[in-house]
Amino acid sequence: MPRFGVAVIASVALIGTWPCKADQEGQHRVAALEFPVAERVQFVELQMNRLLRKPAEQRGTVWIEADGALVMRIEEPLVEERRLHRGQLSLRRLARGNVSTDLDAALEEAPPRTTTLDVRRSTHLALAALADLLRGDVESLSERFDIGAVLSGGNDQDDWTIELVPTNARLRRALGRVHLHAKGIHLVGFDVEHNSKKWRRMRFLETASNAAAGDMP
């Protein structure tokens, strides 16, 4: 059975006390998430910061390749692709005005910028967490985050939310509060929220196997 787990890129302000131990029920639910290998899943992400008057929206697809690489492709408003594999993060971007209808071919021709994954950086840590979730690699996820208690949802079939707490104190301050949202064994999104003026919310919309879809609040 193909793995289906999802998570990109987190909700609620990081103030007060942090869980210091992983929660067993939370670990069980995260381990049970499934994600279809090599199947592309559509997503929409909203983000807000102090420089924006209203939330900015971007849409795209995310998938795990057969070799285990995470590919996150933004298709609107600009085209950009991030590929994370074996600790290497590569970025390809199409120039403004490129109207190619074959994004796979166009991005393949775009020169990549490659860097080593550095989980001490908040953006890299969020991408690594997404990769761990989609691959079903709870062991690696647990090295980067404490998996907190289930915050909502009375049983495995309900909508439920779990908090992920970075094990590094500096990253806890940098990321803000991270929430993972799921329905049963399907991950539907995640939020990262520093405060009311700085946050990111990602929702997974559709897969070829018609898995659970999340509506952006």
KACOR-V66826 format. One record per pair of residues at least 24 apart in sequence whose C-alpha atoms are under 8 Angstrom apart, sorted by the first residue. I is the first residue (numbers start at 1). J is the second residue. If there is no record, write none. Layout:
i/j
I/J
I/J
This chain:
i/j
2/34
2/35
2/36
2/37
3/33
3/34
3/35
3/36
3/37
3/134
3/135
3/136
4/33
4/34
4/35
4/36
4/37
4/134
4/135
4/136
4/185
4/186
4/187
5/30
5/32
5/33
5/34
5/35
5/133
5/134
5/135
5/136
5/185
5/186
5/187
6/33
6/34
6/35
6/130
6/133
6/134
6/186
6/187
6/188
6/189
6/204
7/129
7/130
7/133
7/134
7/180
7/181
7/187
7/188
7/189
7/190
8/126
8/127
8/129
8/130
8/189
8/190
8/202
9/126
9/127
9/129
9/130
9/190
9/191
9/192
9/200
9/201
9/202
10/177
10/178
10/179
10/180
10/189
10/190
10/191
10/192
10/193
10/200
10/201
10/202
11/176
11/177
11/178
11/179
11/180
11/190
11/191
11/192
11/193
11/194
11/199
11/200
11/201
12/176
12/177
12/178
12/179
12/191
12/192
12/193
12/194
12/195
13/176
13/177
13/193
13/194
13/195
14/172
14/173
14/176
14/177
14/193
14/194
18/165
19/146
19/148
19/165
20/146
21/146
21/147
21/148
22/146
22/147
22/148
22/149
23/147
23/148
23/149
24/149
25/149
25/150
26/147
26/148
26/149
26/150
26/162
27/138
27/147
27/148
29/156
29/185
30/133
30/138
31/136
31/137
31/138
32/185
33/133
33/136
33/185
33/186
33/187
34/134
34/136
34/185
34/186
34/187
35/134
35/135
35/136
35/186
36/64
37/63
37/64
37/65
37/66
38/63
38/64
38/65
38/66
39/63
39/64
39/207
39/208
40/64
40/207
40/208
41/204
41/205
41/206
41/207
41/208
42/204
42/205
42/206
42/207
43/202
43/203
43/204
43/205
43/206
44/202
44/203
44/204
44/205
44/216
45/200
45/201
45/202
45/203
46/200
46/201
46/202
47/198
47/199
47/200
47/201
48/197
48/198
48/199
48/200
49/197
49/198
49/199
50/197
50/198
63/134
64/131
64/134
64/135
68/135
70/131
81/107
84/128
84/131
87/116
87/117
88/114
88/115
88/116
88/117
89/114
89/115
89/116
89/117
90/114
90/115
120/171
121/171
122/171
122/174
122/175
143/167
144/168
156/183
156/184
156/185
157/183
157/184
157/185
158/183
158/184
159/183
159/184
160/184
183/212
186/211
186/212
187/212
188/212
188/213
188/214
189/214
